């Protein structure tokens, strides 16, 4: 036996493993080990392989360890040899032994990403923490059920490590354990990146140029360069299995991705600037086009030509944009699309767009060059409009049309331009018709929409344990409350006639007593002498006199908007101890008196009720709108109030604030009536919803909305002051609720 073979044989004898397949692979593995490891490292290497062999999981884990560990140990330190083998041994002592092969297979990718023995140690610790918290038991004291999410996590680990730093990975895993630790199926969906929450949280933890870190900078860019004060609204970037959403803008603001990575030599912040510049250019120079007269292909062509026009104008104003646009615009390869087997319409439009942007495009296609020339000739005239682009686009479609453009197989490579918006703002659709059947159909559709209600509005929820928001966690469904018998409310007001009379006296004192003049009125209570004299002089001099020669007066000194939010959870149907009426009936009486008082004052006010059935169904019912008067229709809705479900207060408070913050008032008051602490059937931690409501109240403070709580819970002192601070009244005697509620309102607004 030669000397090298003797050395290999000696080391083979030190390896306590009797798999026959090992004899064939051992020599090659040892050659790598001998070249990369010290003598002590060789010993640790063989001891570690022996330990992996003893776990009883077959030959594959041993071979993976022998093949991969020399390179890992050489790069990160020979301490990795013992650390990894001990980790494998510990895993084998748990019900999770089946994850060992994939743990070892994904370890090289993880080590290349982390590039530090200390960080890999933290990674292994993170896996063990997850394993301990998600491994279950049948009888409560022996762990017998393997972790459902850990195998899925390891399968996704190479991708996760390419997207997240170790700290971000820890936060992402912690979120999944905390919210799905008791739901095996949902846990598997989360850690396999199948659920929307997993994708949203992954996006939240990603590295890149985050919108949240640059929002002020981008707002200043819009204001300084484009004189635009649009509200910027971020959205989560979909990845992997879903079509990427495009930016867009509408009356609610500009929708842009919440993160941008560097691409094609352009930084993330410059990608944001390109998107905003493109949309701001549309807002400045684009005019709407009636869509009904054009085919789908004509619309796409019009959009592309209009995109090129506004970019041309933007680059004229800010030449530095050309470098960014040129780098981000795809460069389609001529003749790459086979027009015999697939539709090349999108490919031709992308080529035209690139030819317009880049004069050195090098295309030989006659029509592409011809229409790029027509575009530049039109722009050189200096007065090109959206209508001109419509004309050029229609001509381009007509002259380049192919029979295969109708094929279902469409060529998409290098045809999407990521920094451009989806052009929804460009189109105007004509919906009116003189056709009688159309109105019948429209009426039927409106009835169907009224029955089905509005789509949900999503709100985040605060997680106090991690001090972060759960994005789009709750779904609020709003609807108009069904109507009942308004006579019921009239009877309640009659029952409290004495209190109503006393309340009217207080209201009269609260009414504004100051008058201000409103001048320049064509009709008014008296003549505005100064304006009348000037008008007479104009008339005598032959000029047109100003007809606004009257003036009137109005009250001044009170500008308050009030939102009354009622807890309609199941508990309000109970009759408290010592009372003869349910909390629901007492609430109806109190709200009726308060509405009577506010109506007499003339303050704009609204009434809404809420209840919840898990985070997926928070019901928000409108009882009275700000523009409605206190009439029989509103009274009927109040009379029909019913109790049910739970109290997810934070989501309801945020939704109420959504309406209240748009009121034009100096003071905005949100008055909340509840009989218990925030809770819901899908929440185990009693503090979670309490802290979320506390955070929602802080959000209202930032918006200038004053919130106040009236609680009917005798135990309210334990939690309500933690939420609202001193802005709370606890009504110990619920029979006095109608009186106490109106007193609170008068005190707050007087």
Secondary structure, DSSP 4 states (H G I P E B T S, - for coil): --HHHHHHHHHHHHS----HHHHHHHHHHHHHHHHH--HHHHHHHHHHHHHHHTT-S-HHHHHHHHHHHHHHHHHH-THHHHHHHHHHHHHHTSTTGGGHHHHHHHHHHHHHHH--HHHHHHHHHHHHHHHHHH-EESSSSSEEE--TTHHHHHHHHHHHHHH--HHHHHHHHHHHHHHHTT-HHHHHHHHTT-SHHHHHHHHHH--SEEHHHHHHHHHHHHHHHH---PPEEEEPPP-SSSPPPPPEEETTEEEEESEE--BTTB-HHHHHHHHHHHHHHHHHH---EEGGGS-HHHHHHHHHHHHHHHHHHHHHH-TTHHHHHHHHS--PPTT-S-TTTSB-HHHHHHHHHHHHH-TT-----HHHHHHHHHHHHHHHTS---HHHHHHHHHHHHHHH--GGGG-S-B--TT---TTS---GGGEE-----S-HHHHHHHHHHHHHHHHH-PPPEEEEEEETTTTEEEEEEEEEEEEEPPP--HHHHHHHHHHTHHHHHHHHHHHHHHS--EEEEEEEESS-SEE-HHHHHHHHHHHHTTSPPPS--EEEEEEES--EEEEEEEE--GGGGSB-TT-SSBHHHHHHHHHHHHHHHHHHHT-EEEEEEEEESSTT-EEEEEEE-TT--SSHHHHHHHHT----SBB-HHHHHHHHHHHHTTS--SEEEEEEEESS--B-TT---TTHHHHHHHHHHHHHHHTTEEEEEEE--TTGGGTHHHHHTT-EEE-SSGGGHHHHHHHHHHHHH-
